[in-house]
Amino acid sequence: MLEETAMSDSETYNLVVNGTARQVLATPKTLLMDVLRDQLRLTGTKDGCSTGHCGSCMVIKDGEPVRACLVPMKRSDNAHITTIEGLANGALHPIQQAYIDQGATQCGFCTPGFIMATKALLDKHPDPTLAQIYDGHKFNICRCTGHNAILRAIQQAAGQPVAALPAVKQPLNAISRPLPRPDAIAKVTGAGIYADDLYVEGMLYARALRSAHPHALLNHVDVSRAKMLPGVVAVLTAADIPGRKDCGVHEIDWPVLCYDKVRYVGDAVALVVAESEDIAARALELIDVDYTLLPVISGPKEAAQPDAVLLHAHHPTGNFKAKYHLENGDVDKGFAESDVIVEREYRTQFVEHAFIEPEAALAMPEANGRLTVYCGGQIPFGDREQIAASLNVPEERVRVINCLIGGGFGGKEDVSVQVHVALAAWLTKRPVKMVLSRAESLRVHPKRHATIIKLKTGAKKDGTLVAHTAEIYGDGGAYASLSNHVMLRATTHAAGPNEVPNVRVDTYAMYTNNVPCGAFRGFGVTQSGFAMESQMNVLAAELGISPLEMRRKNILAVGKQTLAGHTLTESCGLPDCLELVAAEMERHPFVAVEGDKRRAWGLACAYKNTGFGSGAYDAAGAEVEVYANGRAAVRAGAAEIGQGLVGVLAQIVAEEVGAPQ
């Protein structure tokens, strides 16, 4: 069978893929990855970066592992290619089974690439050394699983002894017992479908023109030249949006397509919809935008100045997204009673989530005037609400179907491509796919908040904390996202997992012209934790006591009170954990010096609330339908992003009804 492309300079290439002879048409520069995915529909080969950095596209070519995104077709003629789809032959390959047994797959996006690297390694070195294992996987990155589980899987596949995991208490029937992930087989075989793995007849491709300026008035967007390019179906601006022109997971202030000004490098100004991604990319270069540059706010303290330019002219509190004040006890009295007082300022940087799967979505108009969107968002019902609002249709006319999601960590709570593809499909009446490049994803989606944290802490000579103040500025970037909630967590955790009787915390979440900041694992607690744990070490040094004793003296325990005034009554295992760590430190005192390296113990403690916290309404629900054959179906609105939600839901139901899993 001959798979054809529309490229005029195409040549015929012969391949043997998973044992089957194939002929394809491609240009000499066409990448092997694109041929495998777009023409042969072998979508187990994943595209995480297109630059050879992640290894998700690893295949075996003529016996050697290669990153398919770096291999042009001119170097692939007559090659023998094995992809993840060719590894199993009616049953799981031992490597695939090992990855399941050892829990070496979570989101699963990187898993096919890792498994192919493992296959190539074991073909050459059936009993590899640890150094050979590391070298054989040096081009593969896993963001969520953790490389220890992957190492155990490789060792199991090689028939080597595998370190046993610690025994787990099993007081319950289903919960806490080992359970293979229900989606693990799909992930280790490459059969799992992520949004970019979807292809439909007549599908168009969308690309967004992004602002190159951090702050500017948007005077005029001229799309006339782009519309004339053959293959371009539509070029959309804010004027084409039939409904609400802004979106947002918390506050509606983020333009779907900018209409008055741009506020950060990455704002979407126009949307090209074309017959191919290449045509869409060329059309972007033909769009002319007239800007008037505005002053740039580059940091949160600058944004707080009385004369600072306003990023959102109609925001009721100016550049302040939120302000929080928390106070308990008598801080002035506490400092007066302190034997030592330490004042320090700490800064944390923006942090990228680094999920391996870039944002992607496919929107399909239905014959009945409805729209279906396949995507990988963390809040599917929120995605539906925002899509419907922008299209100006009732929510029930929009269906959002979550595909497998290649990692999120909070970075896929805000919409990214969902509204864009929905708008494009709604207006063109054709299916539209949109996938962000790795560079575009890095530029556009929200990050962990950068912060400036000023702490003042007083303690007695024995290390007992007496008073503590914190002034926290969070850089929330250009739009609201979830800054309000994130910086509230930074406030309530500003003293770390310590009891302090006298506290005062003032926190400010600020608009700036930086990339928007939102949810990220830790959710504000991380920044406060870094600052407070650093402060604890400084205090310990000032007092001449060990960091361990400093924690022992102040750590939260049952009966103690958090800085927010909450007395703990249960579920406080940190003191026991600290003692276990202390015992380990005594058994293995790292003092060895190797050249310019010195091994030593570092100690830090942290805690975080579960759920919203702070008294907010926090509820969840699910539906369970039990069938006559004893099986049960669970319906829940939460998103499986690799954290194991599907398996957890199965365990909960099995526990409640007393059934086997």
N, C-alpha and C positions, 0 to 999 in steps of 0.2 A: 504494500500500500504506500502511496506517495503522499506525504503531508506537505501542503503547499503554503507559501507565504506570499504576500503581495509585493515583495521587494524585487525591483527590476534587475538588480545585480546578483540575484541568487544563483547558487550553484547546487548541483546534486551531491549529497554526501551519503556514504554508506556507513551504517553502524550495526553492530550486533549488541542489542540491549537486552539484558537478562536472558540471553540465549536465543533471541529472536532477531533475524535480519530485518533491518528497517532502512528505508530511504527517506531522506528529508531534503527540502529545499531551504537553503539559508545562505546568507552572505558569509564571506570568510571571517568577518569580525563578529558574527552572531555568536553569543556565548552558549556553551554546551548546556548550562543551566536553563536558559530560555528555551532551547530546543526540547529538553526533557519535559519541562513544565508546560510550555505553551502549545507545543505541537504534539508531543507524545502523551501529554496529560499524566505524566508520572510525577504527581505533586508531592510525593513523600520527600523529594529533594526540595528543601526549603530555602527561601531567599530572605536571609536576615539582615544583609548589609550590602550586597552586590560588590563588595570591595575585598573579599577574602579574609576578613577579620574574624568572623564568627564560626565558620566551619559547618554551618547548618546545611550547606549544599554539598557536603562531602559525598563523593561516589568513588568507585574503584574503576580506574581506566587502565586497561592492559596490565592488571595486577598491581597497580600503584594507587594509593589514595590521592585524590585531587579535589581541589575546591572548584566545583563546576562553574562558579561565577567568574573564574579567572581564565578558563580554558576556551579559546575561540575555536570555531568549527574548522578553521584551516589547519588546526593541529589535532583534529579528531577523526578525519576520514579513515574508514576501515578499523576504527577502534572497537574494542570489546569493552562494553560498559556494564557494570553491575550497580543497580540502585537498591534502595531499601526494599522496594517491591519484589526484587528478585532473590532476596535472601531466604525467605521461607519457601518451602516446597510442600504445601499441604499441611504443614505443622510448623510451629514456631522453631526458628533456629535456636540452638543452645545459647547463643549470645543474647537473642531477644528475650528468652526465658530468664536469663540471668539478670537482665535489666529490670524485669518485673519482680523477680524474687527479692532483689536487694533494694527495691524502692528507688531505683535510679532514674525514674522519670516523674516529673511533676507536670509542668505545663506541656511538655512533650515536643516543643517546637525544635529544640536542638537535638532531640534524641536520635532521629535517623542519621544525622551527621556523625554523632558519637559512635553509634553502632557500626557504621561503615568504617570508621577509623579503627574500631576494635577488630573488625573482621580482617582488615588489611594487616594489622599488627600480628594477629594470631596466625595468619597464613604464613608469615615470615618467621615469627618467633612463638611457637606453640606454648613455650613455658617462659614468658618474658620476665626480665628483672624489673624492679620498680623503676629504674632509670629508663628502660625501654618503654614501659607503659606511659610514663610522662612524655617521653619524646614522641611516641606514636599518636598522642592526642594534643600536641602542642598548638595545633591550629583550631582546636575546638573550644568553644566557650559555653558554659552553662550558667545561667543567671540564678536559677531558683532551686535546683535539686541539691546542690552541694556536691563537691567532687569526691567526698569520702564514699558516698553511696555508689557513685560511678566506678570508683576504684574497686570496691567490693564486687561489683558486677563483672568487671574485667577479670578479676582474680577467679571468680566462680567459673566463668566461661573457659578459663585456661586450666581448670581443674586444680587450682591452688587452694590452700587453706584460706578461709575467710574469717576475719575476726568476728567473733560472736557479739551480738548486740547485748547490752545489759538487760537482765530479766525485768519484765514489766509486771507490776501487780495486776491481777486480773480478777477483781471482785465481782465483775458483772458478766452477763451472758454474752453480749456482743461488743459493747464499748470497751476499748483498750486492748482488744485482741487483734493480732495481725490480720490485715485484709488487703489482698491485692486490689489495686485501684480498678474500678469498673471500666475505666477508659484506657487502661494500660495497653491492652492488646492493640487497639487502634493506633496508639501512639508509637509503639515499638515496631509496627509493621508499615508505617507510613500511610495507613488507611484513614487516619483521622483527618477531618476536613476543617481547615482554618479559612478565614474569609477570602484570602488571596488564592485559595485553591479552587474557587468556584468559577466556572466558565459556562456561559449560556449563549445560545444563538443570537446574533445581532447585537452583541454587547458593545457598548461604547466605553470610553475611558475618560476620566476627568482629572484635570490638574489645576492647581490653584496658583495664581500669581500672588507672590508674597511681597510685603513691603520690605524695602531695603533700608528704611529709615526708622529710627526708634520713636520719633514724634514729629508729625507733620500734618498740616491741613491737606485734605484730599480735594483739590479744586476740580479736577476733571479726569475721567477715565475714558480714553478713546480706544474702542475695540474694533473699529471698522476694518483695519488691515488684517487683524487676526481672523475675522469672520470670512474674509475672502480666500483664505488658504484652503486649497482642496483637502477634503477629509474632515474639516471642522464642521460640526453639526450645530453648535451653539456656543456663544460666549456670554456668560451671565455676569451681571453686576447686581448691586443691592437693589436697583430699581426693578429687577425682575422677580424679587422675592414676593410672593403673593400674600404672605402673612407677617408674623413678627420678625423683625430684622435682627434681633439680638437673641442670644442664648445664654445659658449659664446653669450650672448644677445647683447653685445656691442663690445667687443674685443674677438677674437678667441684665447683663451689661456688656457682654462679649459679642461684637458684631459677627453675624454669619459671613457677610461680606461687608467691608468697611464702606461707610457712606458719608461721613463728615471728616474724620481724621483717622490716622493710624497711630497706634500707641506703643508698638514694639516691633522689632525686626522679626517678622514672621506673620504679622497680620495678613489675612486673606483679603485681597482687593478685587479680584475677578476670578471666574471659574471657566476654564475651557473644557468643552465636551467634544471629543473627536473619535474618529474610527480607530485610532491606534494611540498608544502612549507617545510614540515618537512624534506624531503629528501634533498632539496636544502640547508637547514640550516646545516644538518649533513655534506654535501659535503664541505661546506665552511671550516670546521675544518680540512679537509684533504688536503688543499692547503698549500704548503710550499713556503715561500717567503724569499729570501736572501736580506737583507738590509745592507747598510752602512750608519750609522747615521751621520747627518750633523749638524752644528751649527744652533740653533733655534733663529729666530727673533720674540720676543714676544710682541713688541710694536712699534708704528709708529715712535717715535723719535729715537729709536734704529735702525730702518730700514734706517733712513736718514743719519746715520753716514758715513763718507767717506770710512771707512774700513769694512762696513757691508757686509756680504755675500750676493750675489745676488740670489734672488729667481728665476728669469727668466733671464738666462744669456744673451739672445739676445734682451731683451727689450731695446729700444733706450734710455730710461731715467732711467735705472737701477731700483731701488726699488720705484721710484716715478711713480705712476700711472698717476698723473696729478699735475700740479702746476698752481695756479691762483694768479694774482695780480690785485687788483682794487684800484684806487686812485682818489680822487676828492678833490679840494681845496688845502689848504696849512696846513698840519697837524702840522708842527712845530710852525707856527704862531698861530694856534688855541690853542695849549697847552700853549703857552706863554701868551695868553689872558685869560686863564681859572683861576677861583678863587679856584677851588678844582680839584684835579686829583686823580683818583682811579685806581689802578692796581691790578688785581686779575687773578688767573688761575682757570679754571673750567674743570671738567672732566665728561664725560658721558660714560655710560657702553654699552656693547652689549645688544641688546634687541631682544627677540624671538617674532615672529609674533603670535604664539599660535593659528593658525587656527585649528579648531577641526578636520577637515578631513585630515588625512595624505596623502601624495602624492601617486597617483595610476594611472596606465594606463594599457590598454589592446591593444595589436597589433595583427592584423589579416592579414596574407598574402592572397591576392586575386588570383583567377585563371588566371587573365589576366596579371600577372606580376606586379601588383600594391600592395600597402600596405595601410591598414586603421588603424589608431591609435586613440583609444578613450581615452581621458585624461581630466585633469582639469587644464590646464595652462592658465595664464593670457594673453599670446601673442600667439594665435594659429597659426598665419601665420609665426611667428618666429620659433615656434616649428617645423613646416613643413620644413622650410629652413634648420634647423640644422639636422633634421632627414635625409633629402635627401642628404645633403653633406656627412654625415657619411656613408651612404649606397652607395654613388657614383652613384646616379640616378637622373634624372631630377625631379624637384619639382612636376610636374604634375602627377608623378607616386605615390605620397604620398598624402593621404587624412587624415587630422586631424579633428576629430569630438569632440568638447567640450561637455562633460557631464555637469550635474550640478556640481558646484564647492563649496565645503564646506569651504569657506573663503579663502582669499589670502593676502590682505593688503600689497601687493608688494612682498610677499614671494614666489609667484608662477610665477614670471616673468622669472626667469632662468629655464632652463630645469632641471629636476631631474631624473625621470624615463623614460621619453619619448623616448630618444635615445636608452637607454638600452633595452627596450621591443621591439623597432623596429628592433634593431640589432639581438636580440635573435629570433624573429619571422622570419626575413628575412633569417637567416642562417639555422634554423631548419625546416622551411616550415610549422610551426604549430602556432596556436594562443598562445600567451604568455601574462600572467598578472604579474605585479610587483606592490607590495604595500609596502611602507616603514613602519616599526614599528614606534611607537611614539619616542622611544629612537633614532632610526636611523634618523628620520626626524629632531629631535632637533640637532643632531650632524652634519648633512650634509648641510642643506639648508642655504642660506645667511641670515644674521641678519642686524639689524640696526647698523650703524657704531658707534663704540666707538670713542670718540674724546678727544683731549686735546686742550683747547681754552684759550689763554692768551689775556686778554683785558686791554686796557688802555684808560680811558675815562675822558675828561675834561669838566667842566660845570661852568657856572656863578653862583653867589650867589642865584639868583632867580630860579635856576634849569635848565636853558636853556643849552642844550648840545652844545658844541663848537667844540670839536675834539674827534676822536675815532679811535683807531687802534686795529686790531685783527690779531692774529697769530693762525691758525687753523691746527691741525694735525688730519687727519682722518685715523683710522685703517681699511683698506679695505680688510684685510685678504689675502688669498693665490692667488686669481684670480680677474680679472678685474670686472666682473659683471657690475654694474652700478655706480661704485665709481666716475667716472669722472663727471657724471651728478649730483649725490647726493652732492658731495663736491662743485660743482659750485653753487648749491642752498644755501649751507651753507655760501658761500662767499657773494652772492648777498643779503643775509638776515642777515648779521653779526651785523647790528645795530638794528635789530628788527624793529617794525613799528614806527620808530622815524625819524625825520628830523635832520641830523647832517651835517653841511656845510663842514667840513674838515674830511676826512676819508682815511684810508689806510688799506687794508686787504690782507694778504698773506696766502694762503691755500695750503696744501699738502695732497694729497691722496696717501697713502703708501701701498705697498705690505708687508705683514707679514705672519708668519706661523700660524695665527689664522684662524678661520672659515671665509670664504668669506663673505663680506658684500655688500648689494645691496639696492634695493628699499624697502622702508617701509613708511607707511603713514607719511607724513610730509617731507620726502625726503630731509634730510639735514637741513631743516628749524627748525626742532624740537631742534636739538642740539644747533644751534646758538641762538634760542629763549630762551632756558633755561639759557644760559650764560648771554645774554644781559639783560633779566628780573632780574636776580640775581644782575647784575651790577647796574641796575637802583635802586634797593632797597638799595644797599650799598651807592650809591650816595645820595639818599634821606636821609638816616640816617646821613651821613657826613654833609649835608647841613641843617639838622634840619627841613625838610619839609616832608609832608606826601607822601607816594608812589602814592596816587591818584593825588596830585598836580604835582608830577614829570611827570606823564603820560600826564596830561592835557597840560602841558607846551610844550611837545615835540611830541605829537602823530601826525601821518601822517593824512593829510586832503587834500581835493581838493585844488590845487594850490601849495602844498608843494612838495618837491623833495625827492626821495629815495636816498640811498647812491650810487646807480648806475647811478644817474643823470637823472632819469625818473620823469618828472613832472606829478603829478596825475591830471586828468581832469574830472573824473567821478567815480562813484561806490566806494565811500569811506565812509562806514558806521561806522567805528570804533569810531569816536568821539561821535556819537549819542549812540552807544552801551555803551561806557564808562559812559555817563551821566545816562543811565538807571540803570547801575550797581551801580553807586554812590548813586542814589536815594534809591535803595533797601538796600544798606548798612546803610543809615541813618534811614530807617524804622526798620531795624532789627540789631541793634548793638550787635553782639555776644561777650559778656564779661563774660558769665556765667562760673563758676568754679564748676565742679562736681568731687570731690575727686582729683585725679591727672590729670584730664582732664580740659583743658581750650578751649573754643570755641572762635575763632576769624576769622576775614576776611583776606583772602589772595588775592592779586591782581596781575595779570599778563596779558599782552596783546601779541598778536601774529598776524602775517599775512603771507600769502603764495601766490605765483604766481599760476595762472591756466595754465595748459599745460606745455610745455617745458620752455618757457620764454627765456630770455637772447638773444633775436633776432633769435633764432633757427627756422628753417622751421617747422611749426606746422600745419598740415592739417588733416582732416578726411573726409570720405565720406560714403555714403550709397546709396542703390538702393531701390526704392519704386515701387511696381507693383500694380496697381489698377484694380480690376476685375469688370466685368459687374454687379455683385450683390451688388456693393458698398463696398465690403471689400478690404483691402489692405494688401500686404505682404511687410515686411521690411527686407532687407539683409544688415547686417553690420558685420564688422570683429572684433568688440570689444567683450570682454568676460564678461558674466554675472557671477559675483562672490558673489552675495548677495547685491550689492549696488543698485539694482533696475533698471538696465539698460533697461531691456525688457519693463518695464512699461514706462520709460522715452521716449524711442523710439516711443511707441504707442502714448504718449501724444503729442510729437513733430509733428508726422504725422497728428494726429487729429486736432491740432491747425493750421497747414499749409493748410490743405484741407478743413477746416471748417466742419469736420464730427464729429459725436459722437464717443466716444472712443470705 
